[in-house]
Amino acid sequence: MTADSQDVRKLLLQTDEEFRQLAARHQELDQRLHELSAKHYLSQPEQIEETTLKKRKLQLKDRMEDIVRRSQHLGNASMTAAHPGP
């Protein structure tokens, strides 16, 4: 993750409601996964939950990355429009 994408993420957390909700849900899933990983033994339902949570967390991360890329692309396009080349 570049410093630029970190800046975009911070801005999106402040300005984009969807991104903020995705980040909050991602954090919730991460917390639950930590709870499960702290156990010495997982029951079968807990194992299924763990697998499901990991998949859902990855989906959320992918969606968040899409939003970051879109925002970076829009930012670059607006910079190019504001400062056209020679």
N, CA, C and O atoms as a DFTB+ gen file, in Angstrom:
344 C
 N C O
     1  1       0.846      -1.167       0.000
     2  2       0.000       0.000       0.000
     3  2       0.899       1.239       0.000
     4  3       1.776       1.389       0.851
     5  1       0.668       2.098      -0.947
     6  2       1.487       3.298      -1.067
     7  2       0.969       4.391      -0.148
     8  3      -0.159       4.336       0.344
     9  1       1.821       5.387       0.071
    10  2       1.399       6.529       0.895
    11  2       0.207       7.216       0.251
    12  3      -0.685       7.703       0.946
    13  1       0.189       7.257      -1.078
    14  2      -0.914       7.886      -1.796
    15  2      -2.225       7.162      -1.534
    16  3      -3.248       7.804      -1.296
    17  1      -2.209       5.824      -1.574
    18  2      -3.442       5.079      -1.331
    19  2      -3.871       5.205       0.134
    20  3      -5.066       5.179       0.430
    21  1      -2.914       5.339       1.045
    22  2      -3.265       5.569       2.450
    23  2      -3.976       6.910       2.610
    24  3      -4.939       7.019       3.369
    25  1      -3.499       7.933       1.893
    26  2      -4.140       9.242       1.941
    27  2      -5.556       9.163       1.379
    28  3      -6.483       9.764       1.921
    29  1      -5.714       8.413       0.285
    30  2      -7.036       8.253      -0.324
    31  2      -7.967       7.552       0.659
    32  3      -9.124       7.946       0.807
    33  1      -7.467       6.511       1.334
    34  2      -8.278       5.792       2.317
    35  2      -8.737       6.721       3.448
    36  3      -9.903       6.704       3.842
    37  1      -7.820       7.516       3.955
    38  2      -8.179       8.453       5.028
    39  2      -9.253       9.423       4.561
    40  3     -10.211       9.692       5.285
    41  1      -9.096       9.942       3.361
    42  2     -10.083      10.865       2.819
    43  2     -11.430      10.171       2.634
    44  3     -12.473      10.735       2.965
    45  1     -11.405       8.957       2.110
    46  2     -12.649       8.221       1.902
    47  2     -13.353       7.918       3.225
    48  3     -14.582       7.964       3.292
    49  1     -12.602       7.614       4.261
    50  2     -13.207       7.365       5.574
    51  2     -13.944       8.599       6.075
    52  3     -14.925       8.488       6.812
    53  1     -13.472       9.763       5.677
    54  2     -14.096      11.013       6.105
    55  2     -15.251      11.437       5.203
    56  3     -16.175      12.115       5.651
    57  1     -15.197      11.035       3.925
    58  2     -16.126      11.621       2.960
    59  2     -17.063      10.636       2.275
    60  3     -18.059      11.063       1.691
    61  1     -16.788       9.349       2.322
    62  2     -17.574       8.370       1.569
    63  2     -18.286       7.420       2.531
    64  3     -17.649       6.603       3.195
    65  1     -19.608       7.537       2.597
    66  2     -20.394       6.745       3.547
    67  2     -20.273       5.240       3.266
    68  3     -20.138       4.450       4.200
    69  1     -20.318       4.843       2.010
    70  2     -20.198       3.421       1.679
    71  2     -18.849       2.879       2.134
    72  3     -18.779       1.805       2.732
    73  1     -17.783       3.614       1.855
    74  2     -16.441       3.170       2.254
    75  2     -16.346       3.062       3.776
    76  3     -15.767       2.110       4.299
    77  1     -16.913       4.031       4.476
    78  2     -16.891       4.031       5.944
    79  2     -17.635       2.807       6.488
    80  3     -17.168       2.166       7.429
    81  1     -18.789       2.482       5.899
    82  2     -19.555       1.314       6.341
    83  2     -18.814       0.015       6.045
    84  3     -18.800      -0.901       6.868
    85  1     -18.199      -0.060       4.866
    86  2     -17.417      -1.247       4.519
    87  2     -16.247      -1.430       5.487
    88  3     -15.977      -2.544       5.936
    89  1     -15.561      -0.344       5.804
    90  2     -14.424      -0.401       6.721
    91  2     -14.872      -0.835       8.121
    92  3     -14.195      -1.625       8.779
    93  1     -16.006      -0.315       8.565
    94  2     -16.518      -0.687       9.890
    95  2     -16.885      -2.171       9.929
    96  3     -16.572      -2.867      10.896
    97  1     -17.542      -2.648       8.885
    98  2     -17.924      -4.063       8.831
    99  2     -16.678      -4.956       8.743
   100  3     -16.618      -6.017       9.363
   101  1     -15.701      -4.515       7.974
   102  2     -14.435      -5.252       7.854
   103  2     -13.779      -5.382       9.229
   104  3     -13.272      -6.448       9.581
   105  1     -13.790      -4.307       9.993
   106  2     -13.215      -4.317      11.340
   107  2     -13.983      -5.255      12.267
   108  3     -13.378      -5.960      13.075
   109  1     -15.318      -5.269      12.157
   110  2     -16.128      -6.172      12.971
   111  2     -15.779      -7.633      12.679
   112  3     -15.622      -8.443      13.592
   113  1     -15.662      -7.948      11.390
   114  2     -15.321      -9.319      11.015
   115  2     -13.926      -9.687      11.501
   116  3     -13.693     -10.807      11.956
   117  1     -13.012      -8.747      11.403
   118  2     -11.653      -8.975      11.872
   119  2     -11.640      -9.269      13.368
   120  3     -10.925     -10.162      13.823
   121  1     -12.421      -8.526      14.119
   122  2     -12.500      -8.739      15.573
   123  2     -13.041     -10.131      15.886
   124  3     -12.519     -10.827      16.758
   125  1     -14.086     -10.530      15.172
   126  2     -14.654     -11.866      15.412
   127  2     -13.648     -12.960      15.034
   128  3     -13.554     -13.977      15.722
   129  1     -12.910     -12.758      13.964
   130  2     -11.890     -13.737      13.581
   131  2     -10.802     -13.844      14.639
   132  3     -10.288     -14.932      14.896
   133  1     -10.451     -12.725      15.252
   134  2      -9.468     -12.756      16.345
   135  2     -10.009     -13.550      17.532
   136  3      -9.275     -14.302      18.173
   137  1     -11.303     -13.373      17.818
   138  2     -11.919     -14.124      18.910
   139  2     -11.858     -15.626      18.623
   140  3     -11.540     -16.428      19.501
   141  1     -12.165     -15.983      17.391
   142  2     -12.136     -17.403      17.033
   143  2     -10.713     -17.955      17.064
   144  3     -10.492     -19.079      17.514
   145  1      -9.759     -17.177      16.591
   146  2      -8.373     -17.669      16.548
   147  2      -7.774     -17.806      17.947
   148  3      -6.787     -18.519      18.125
   149  1      -8.354     -17.135      18.936
   150  2      -7.855     -17.238      20.309
   151  2      -8.265     -18.552      20.970
   152  3      -7.714     -18.935      22.002
   153  1      -9.225     -19.231      20.373
   154  2      -9.683     -20.499      20.936
   155  2      -8.705     -21.613      20.573
   156  3      -8.102     -21.602      19.501
   157  1      -8.561     -22.564      21.475
   158  2      -7.674     -23.698      21.222
   159  2      -8.325     -24.717      20.295
   160  3      -7.647     -25.455      19.580
   161  1      -9.647     -24.741      20.322
   162  2     -10.376     -25.705      19.511
   163  2     -11.621     -25.026      18.976
   164  3     -12.325     -24.333      19.710
   165  1     -11.892     -25.228      17.687
   166  2     -13.115     -24.694      17.087
   167  2     -14.063     -25.851      16.784
   168  3     -13.669     -26.863      16.203
   169  1     -15.304     -25.682      17.185
   170  2     -16.322     -26.664      16.823
   171  2     -16.549     -26.580      15.313
   172  3     -16.077     -25.653      14.656
   173  1     -17.263     -27.541      14.782
   174  2     -17.521     -27.513      13.340
   175  2     -18.282     -26.253      12.928
   176  3     -17.914     -25.634      11.929
   177  1     -19.333     -25.844      13.659
   178  2     -20.006     -24.593      13.285
   179  2     -19.064     -23.376      13.344
   180  3     -19.174     -22.465      12.524
   181  1     -18.144     -23.366      14.314
   182  2     -17.182     -22.268      14.406
   183  2     -16.193     -22.298      13.246
   184  3     -15.781     -21.249      12.751
   185  1     -15.813     -23.493      12.815
   186  2     -14.923     -23.608      11.658
   187  2     -15.599     -23.072      10.405
   188  3     -14.978     -22.374       9.602
   189  1     -16.871     -23.401      10.244
   190  2     -17.638     -22.895       9.101
   191  2     -17.768     -21.383       9.196
   192  3     -17.608     -20.678       8.199
   193  1     -18.058     -20.884      10.393
   194  2     -18.154     -19.437      10.591
   195  2     -16.836     -18.759      10.238
   196  3     -16.828     -17.726       9.568
   197  1     -15.729     -19.330      10.681
   198  2     -14.417     -18.755      10.403
   199  2     -14.173     -18.654       8.892
   200  3     -13.733     -17.618       8.393
   201  1     -14.461     -19.727       8.185
   202  2     -14.278     -19.731       6.732
   203  2     -15.172     -18.698       6.066
   204  3     -14.732     -17.972       5.174
   205  1     -16.414     -18.630       6.494
   206  2     -17.363     -17.656       5.937
   207  2     -16.908     -16.232       6.219
   208  3     -16.970     -15.372       5.340
   209  1     -16.454     -15.983       7.436
   210  2     -15.993     -14.638       7.804
   211  2     -14.787     -14.226       6.968
   212  3     -14.695     -13.082       6.523
   213  1     -13.868     -15.158       6.759
   214  2     -12.682     -14.842       5.948
   215  2     -13.073     -14.484       4.518
   216  3     -12.534     -13.542       3.938
   217  1     -14.004     -15.236       3.958
   218  2     -14.457     -14.947       2.592
   219  2     -15.155     -13.591       2.526
   220  3     -14.905     -12.805       1.612
   221  1     -16.022     -13.323       3.486
   222  2     -16.760     -12.055       3.507
   223  2     -15.798     -10.886       3.706
   224  3     -15.943      -9.841       3.072
   225  1     -14.830     -11.064       4.576
   226  2     -13.844     -10.011       4.834
   227  2     -13.053      -9.707       3.559
   228  3     -12.779      -8.545       3.259
   229  1     -12.692     -10.738       2.820
   230  2     -11.978     -10.545       1.558
   231  2     -12.851      -9.817       0.536
   232  3     -12.364      -8.956      -0.197
   233  1     -14.136     -10.160       0.489
   234  2     -15.057      -9.464      -0.414
   235  2     -15.131      -7.976      -0.066
   236  3     -15.113      -7.123      -0.954
   237  1     -15.213      -7.675       1.220
   238  2     -15.265      -6.278       1.658
   239  2     -13.979      -5.545       1.273
   240  3     -14.018      -4.412       0.793
   241  1     -12.852      -6.202       1.489
   242  2     -11.572      -5.587       1.151
   243  2     -11.486      -5.316      -0.349
   244  3     -11.019      -4.256      -0.766
   245  1     -11.934      -6.271      -1.153
   246  2     -11.926      -6.078      -2.603
   247  2     -12.793      -4.888      -3.001
   248  3     -12.397      -4.081      -3.842
   249  1     -13.961      -4.781      -2.402
   250  2     -14.853      -3.653      -2.714
   251  2     -14.210      -2.333      -2.295
   252  3     -14.288      -1.342      -3.021
   253  1     -13.578      -2.323      -1.130
   254  2     -12.906      -1.112      -0.666
   255  2     -11.770      -0.732      -1.617
   256  3     -11.580       0.447      -1.916
   257  1     -11.018      -1.723      -2.090
   258  2      -9.928      -1.469      -3.039
   259  2     -10.472      -0.904      -4.350
   260  3      -9.851      -0.031      -4.956
   261  1     -11.627      -1.398      -4.785
   262  2     -12.256      -0.854      -5.990
   263  2     -12.579       0.625      -5.808
   264  3     -12.364       1.432      -6.713
   265  1     -13.092       0.971      -4.645
   266  2     -13.436       2.368      -4.368
   267  2     -12.172       3.228      -4.338
   268  3     -12.168       4.342      -4.863
   269  1     -11.105       2.718      -3.727
   270  2      -9.836       3.458      -3.677
   271  2      -9.317       3.689      -5.089
   272  3      -8.931       4.804      -5.440
   273  1      -9.309       2.628      -5.900
   274  2      -8.822       2.765      -7.287
   275  2      -9.662       3.762      -8.074
   276  3      -9.125       4.588      -8.812
   277  1     -10.981       3.684      -7.916
   278  2     -11.874       4.616      -8.611
   279  2     -11.578       6.048      -8.178
   280  3     -11.521       6.955      -9.008
   281  1     -11.393       6.244      -6.895
   282  2     -11.111       7.586      -6.374
   283  2      -9.771       8.098      -6.877
   284  3      -9.639       9.270      -7.231
   285  1      -8.779       7.218      -6.908
   286  2      -7.465       7.622      -7.417
   287  2      -7.560       7.964      -8.895
   288  3      -6.967       8.943      -9.348
   289  1      -8.299       7.167      -9.643
   290  2      -8.455       7.421     -11.075
   291  2      -9.167       8.754     -11.303
   292  3      -8.754       9.544     -12.152
   293  1     -10.226       9.002     -10.553
   294  2     -10.952      10.269     -10.681
   295  2     -10.065      11.431     -10.272
   296  3     -10.115      12.496     -10.887
   297  1      -9.257      11.237      -9.243
   298  2      -8.342      12.288      -8.805
   299  2      -7.307      12.588      -9.866
   300  3      -7.001      13.753     -10.120
   301  1      -6.760      11.551     -10.493
   302  2      -5.783      11.749     -11.554
   303  2      -6.424      12.401     -12.770
   304  3      -5.808      13.249     -13.417
   305  1      -7.656      12.012     -13.085
   306  2      -8.344      12.605     -14.237
   307  2      -8.622      14.085     -13.991
   308  3      -8.491      14.895     -14.908
   309  1      -9.002      14.446     -12.770
   310  2      -9.276      15.851     -12.480
   311  2      -7.975      16.665     -12.478
   312  3      -7.975      17.836     -12.859
   313  1      -6.866      16.043     -12.047
   314  2      -5.577      16.734     -12.073
   315  2      -5.146      16.983     -13.513
   316  3      -4.630      18.053     -13.836
   317  1      -5.361      15.983     -14.387
   318  2      -4.998      16.126     -15.790
   319  2      -5.858      17.207     -16.442
   320  3      -5.345      17.993     -17.238
   321  1      -7.141      17.264     -16.126
   322  2      -8.017      18.281     -16.700
   323  2      -7.642      19.672     -16.201
   324  3      -7.718      20.646     -16.951
   325  1      -7.238      19.763     -14.936
   326  2      -6.884      21.058     -14.365
   327  2      -5.526      21.534     -14.868
   328  3      -5.284      22.737     -14.966
   329  1      -4.636      20.587     -15.189
   330  2      -3.282      20.921     -15.648
   331  2      -2.950      20.146     -16.907
   332  3      -2.141      19.219     -16.860
   333  1      -3.560      20.505     -18.044
   334  2      -3.275      19.758     -19.265
   335  2      -1.815      19.894     -19.668
   336  3      -1.154      20.892     -19.380
   337  1      -1.339      18.864     -20.338
   338  2       0.057      18.850     -20.783
   339  2       0.290      19.827     -21.927
   340  3      -0.632      20.523     -22.353
   341  1       1.532      19.880     -22.427
   342  2       1.886      20.816     -23.494
   343  2       1.169      20.585     -24.790
   344  3       1.391      21.314     -25.756
